[in-house]
Amino acid sequence: MLRFYVWLYVAFLYAPIAVITLFSFHSSPSLTFPFEGVSLRWYEKIFSDTTFMTSLQNSLIVGASTALVTTVLGSLTALGLARLKGRIQTFFGLLAFGPVALPGLFLGIALVMLFSQMGLQRSLLTVTIAHVLFTLPFFIEAVRSRIEYFDLSLEEAARDLGATPMQAFRLVTLPIIGPTIGGAAILSFALSFDEFIITVFVSGNDTTLPLTIWSMMRRAVSPDINAASVISLGLSIGVILIGGLLVWYQRRTALNARARDTQA
Amino acid sequence: MSLPNIVELYGVTKAFGALTVLHDIDLSIQQGEILTLLGPSGCGKTTLMRLIAGFEPTTHGRVIIEGVDVSNLSPDQRPVNMVFQRYALFPHLDVFDNVAFGLRLKKWPKDRIREAVQHMLHLVQLGEYGSRWIHELSGGQAQRVALARALVNAPKVLLLDEPLAALDLKIRHHMLAELKRIHRETGTTFIYVTHDQDEATILSDRIVLMNRGRIEQIGTPEEMYAHPRSLFCARFLGETNILSGAVSACDSDLTHVAVGRGTVKVPANGSAVSVGQNVSLAIRPEALQVRRRQGLGETTENALDGVVEDVVFMGSRVVYSIRTPVETLKFQETRSVDGSMLAPGEEVRASWRPDAAVLLTQ
């Protein structure tokens, strides 16, 4: 009985994905069973659609820029937070993570107001700024949990052996926390790539992939939407998997190191 | 005392905010010695070491290394290296690269680095471990790598911050012997921080006993043990019996102290005391003589009558607790050849020679 419920649960979670994936390879425009054969025609169609391709490109540009800016700002913040102590650290830690709790709707409206106050035209730039704001807390949290295991005496040891502060960072700190930062950067990219609500408010004429798919849906329910969605899904999952694996691997090695320390 | 000083501290004071952890420390460290900074946790010994390494700036005072004022130099500019309490080995580098770290920063040529690192790994008996990863090492091995990583830079002074604290007892004793050997073979000056009096006694040429940010006493382990200058020192180094009383008379060379109903005579040792002043006396457990009281006459001088309360057999020696009207005394003797011991409840007399006690005024 229990097993039945588990299967029901899994079906509930994954049936929509399975259906949309299946029909993206359907040879006929019909979106209902029976399934009449396999074809790549919808993928061909969507890849020759300039609106789709432009928005895919926009999403990649915004995602990459967001990841880059978030990585620089987020790494500095996380490293800074690790050096604070006690209540001040808790306070700034909460402050950095806080925006996660804000509804996207609210963030979107707030940003639109801010951009118009500043006289900033809505464009891919405003989308990127919004996405940085959105991804930064996730990034900081992911990196912070690793840096907490980082032994600051390693930096002191490097200084003691003749390294300048920059050399200590480059030769010791960065190689140790680098993979975590890489993983978190990929995570930021994925978050930005999928972001919809805030983007609705702050994008101008240049739309991103989720917005394009949304507007395609509104025009007509056409099978090429399936293909577009599956492409988007595949990219997101791939990127998240890589990032998640990196972060997981890092944390595991850090935890192992700590376990050994306490044994010794 | 003819050796030149390699490190000199003048009026070193350190405050963290409103909290002053080191008060006006003056200290000279001699070329080639093993000097231990000993004291309870929070006494400032680690801070003092970090000031010498350059991790903390001094609030007041100067740090001189080989005649050069390094007070304003950063750690990478000071000719000292440190062995960290938890080793702080670089986990992303193998043993060889850890040891080579300092020399690479100094831009030594590759073949000289290889030679120096190999030499140093052999010195710490890890000649074959160059390609091991740090996480593959045992605690004792990691300790040796940390030593090699510091010593390969030929520091003027090697700083060791409780290096054995993370090791278990057996390895700790072995590493103490190893440290002595390495010290002998390199001739480097060691400054060693510990809270463990045994480590300090075994290892040190001189001990600096610290308490609450001040130096209590400096001396060889033997001096410190035989002639503690304060109650703190007497209690911190080894076991000791403390008797307290008031000065009843002062001879030219013996001070008389009223303890309980009797009198204790103790060498004055130049300490200025006046009649009526409250003082303490420190007597080491092994300096007592304890005999069965039966058949002994009455005496009240340098002796206390009591009852054996507890006997602890520790193999080569036996430790007794003897309850007297004044204080419960610890008495320690080596196990006698015939194995005879006092039994709990026996009435005994503990006595001692005047020069076995030390007069303490603080």
Interface residues (C-beta under 8 A of the other chain):
Chain A: D151 S153 L154 E156 A157 A158 R159 D160 L161 G162 A163 T164 Q167 L171 V172 P175 I176 N256 A257 R260 D261 A264
Chain B: A53 F55 S74 P75 D76 V80 N81 M82 F84 Q85 R86 A88 L89 F90 P91 H92 F101 G102 L105 K106 H135 S138 G139 A142 R149 A150 N153 A166 L167
